[in-house]
Amino acid sequence: MLNLLGEMECHEHAWPFLVPVNTKQFPQYRKVIKSPMDLSTIKRKLQDSSYKCKEEFAQDVRLIFSNCEEFNEDYSPVGRAGHTMRQFFELKWNQTE
Ligand SMILES: Cc1ncccc1N[C@H]1CCCS(=O)(=O)C1
């Protein structure tokens, strides 16, 4: 899992998801998105052994992309990055299972 996380972090289209969305930059984000998630938070949870099983890890990764789809237009730069990163993850995830 940590290896897959690493591959996502260095992906060209991972830039919107590396750190928590800045709610000063996007004040409405907290109101719209009830469970923010990002790759740095997942990394910390992995290092803190917060995941009981790999499905819980996959759940948090997918939360990043469902938040992204909820908040961003499909064809916006962030929206498009979300679709690309989701496809990348699901492909790698199927290979690891
Ligand atoms: C994933 C996401 N959803 C909604 C709004 C913003 C973001 N990400 C931001 C992360 C910092 C750089 S940015 O501000 O261009 C984009």
The ligand as a MOL file (V3000), in Angstrom:
LIG
                    3D

  0  0  0     0  0            999 V3000
M  V30 BEGIN CTAB
M  V30 COUNTS 16 17 0 0 0
M  V30 BEGIN ATOM
M  V30 1 C -8.6960 18.6780 -4.7330 0
M  V30 2 C -9.3530 20.0160 -4.7130 0
M  V30 3 N -10.6750 20.0760 -4.7020 0
M  V30 4 C -11.3100 21.2590 -4.6940 0
M  V30 5 C -10.6110 22.4510 -4.7120 0
M  V30 6 C -9.2170 22.4400 -4.7160 0
M  V30 7 C -8.5720 21.2020 -4.7350 0
M  V30 8 N -7.2110 21.1060 -4.7400 0
M  V30 9 C -6.3470 22.2650 -4.6740 0
M  V30 10 C -5.0390 21.8650 -3.9910 0
M  V30 11 C -3.9900 22.9620 -3.9600 0
M  V30 12 C -3.6570 23.5000 -5.3070 0
M  V30 13 S -5.0730 24.1420 -6.0550 0
M  V30 14 O -5.5910 25.1390 -5.1580 0
M  V30 15 O -4.8480 24.5280 -7.3710 0
M  V30 16 C -6.1860 22.8050 -6.0600 0
M  V30 END ATOM
M  V30 BEGIN BOND
M  V30 1 1 1 2
M  V30 2 1 2 3
M  V30 3 2 2 7
M  V30 4 2 3 4
M  V30 5 1 4 5
M  V30 6 2 5 6
M  V30 7 1 6 7
M  V30 8 1 7 8
M  V30 9 1 8 9
M  V30 10 1 9 10
M  V30 11 1 9 16
M  V30 12 1 10 11
M  V30 13 1 11 12
M  V30 14 1 12 13
M  V30 15 2 13 14
M  V30 16 2 13 15
M  V30 17 1 13 16
M  V30 END BOND
M  V30 END CTAB
M  END
